[in-house]
Structures are given as structure tokens and as C-alpha cells.
């Protein structure tokens, strides 16, 4: 079944490319793909029958709805710049769906800029990961104008298996920050538990099974426990993104004058991974910091 809205994709990394593939498969026209890496842009555009856009403005020109999946606050402000090449050029009537995990204030800012150019903007905050983006089974938290949400609802339904409209711009980003804050705390805690288990000579397969049947069980145990044990850190959600997202949550807590020592400690662990050149590992790679047998460089100086 063909769909009327033409889709543009900005940011053709793991998540953006799989969103493009999914929407193409269910009948949407992917009109344009833009990425700062020309080879990635060209490959994904060819795969989904889109034009590899020569600019952000060209992406807007070709599309009715533009889905953005970029890295951070600075990247968002760059693609929605008020001067130079920008998605805002010729944006009248367009709808922007911004899926990256960025600060709530940036979503509010982008909504204001879009409105000034006659466009609409939504935050489409994603839970789950790469396979779910490809299969259309993401968990989506949406924030922004209700009319814009209703316009985009059919697209969101093809991207997700569960969808929650949270409220005005910035609110979904707050929820997503808390989701990732708790997830990252759980990940760091699991790595410490398994690392201590190894140090005590326990069988880790047995330990994971016990965890799963007790209060130590968690979604993170299911997704990351075996990978931590087996040192399998193929990236689904990078340590660098975990550090960034924990940082957003810690900053929100500071604004609220609330102490979050566990979130701060988890952030520092992921920051350490980035500092040691491990930022592109999956977040399960935090176990490399907690298993004594994997810290040979520290043994030599102990």
C-alpha cells in the first residue's frame, strides 16, 4: 500500500537507515536521504530508491515529512540553523520528526524555529534498538503539538509496536532521559555484579540464572548479561551514547536541584569507557571496567 507523505531521512546511521528501510518496505516513498558521510548517504539512498540529497535544504524540498536521527544537541542545532544550509529553508508545510536523544530544551527550540517557518516539529523519542527499528517494533514516546502528532500517527504506527503521546515539546525527551538513566544505572550495576562474581570464582552462567529468578533480574540482564560474560560487545547502543544520555539526565537533575548519585556514578563509568577509546563498544562493554581478569593494564601498576 502506497502512502501519500514523502519521507526524508537526515542521519543514515544504524537507526536512521533502518527506519528508512522499514518505511520503504511498508509503502512510503523515501524521497531523500542526507548524511554527512557521502558514502553512507549514497548507499542507503540507493537501497530505498531515494535521492542522495546534496544539502539539508534539498532534503526539505523533496519531502513532506523529514525524520532526523542525529548525534547530539549541537548536531540538531546545526541541521536547524537559521543561516546557511538548513532544513528550515523552504520548510513551510513540512513536518519534522526528531528521533535523536537530545536535551528537552533543544526540542522546544526546534519547535519554535519550525513554527516561525510555517512548519511543525515533533519529538519521536525511541526506546529499543537497531533490530526494532528495522522491524517496526520500536517503543516511541512522542512530544509536541497534538495536531502534528495526529498527522504523523500513521507513520509512527509503522515504526513502532507501542506508542505513547506524552505531551508538549520537551516532555518526551524528559521521559526518554529517565528511561536511559535507569537503564544505564542497571547496566553499570549488572557489570559490577558479574565482575564481582568472577572475582569470587562463581560460575557466571549459574549466576545469571539466579539473577533472573530473583530481585537482581532486569531487562538489562536479558539484553546484556550474556554479552558481558562472553565479551560480545557488538554495538546496539554505544557507550558514548550512554555517557551522553546519562549526562542529559544528570543535567536535568541539577536543574531540579535533585541529587542523583547513582546516575552520576554510571555516567562516570561510561565517560571512562569513552576516555579509554571504548566509546563505540556496546554499553555492555562497561564490563571491561569491572572484570578483574580484563584489567591487565591496571594489574601491572597495582
Buried (B, 14 or more C-beta within 10 A) or exposed (E): EEBEBBBBBBBBBBBBBBBBBBBBEBEBBBBBBBBBEEEBBBBBBEBBEBBBBEBBBBBBBBBBBBBBBBBBBEBBBBBBBEEEBBBBBBBEEBBBBBBBBBBBBBBBBBBEBBEEBEBBBBBBBBBBBBEBBBBBBBBBBBBBBEEBBEBBEEBBEBBBEEBBBBBBBBBBBBBBBBBBBBBBBBBBBBBBBBBBBBEEEEEBEEBBEBBEEEEBBBEBBEBBBBBBBEEEBEBBBBBBBBBBBBBBBBBBBEEEEEEBEBBBBBBEBBBBBBEEEBBBBBBBBBBBBBBEEBBEEEEEEE
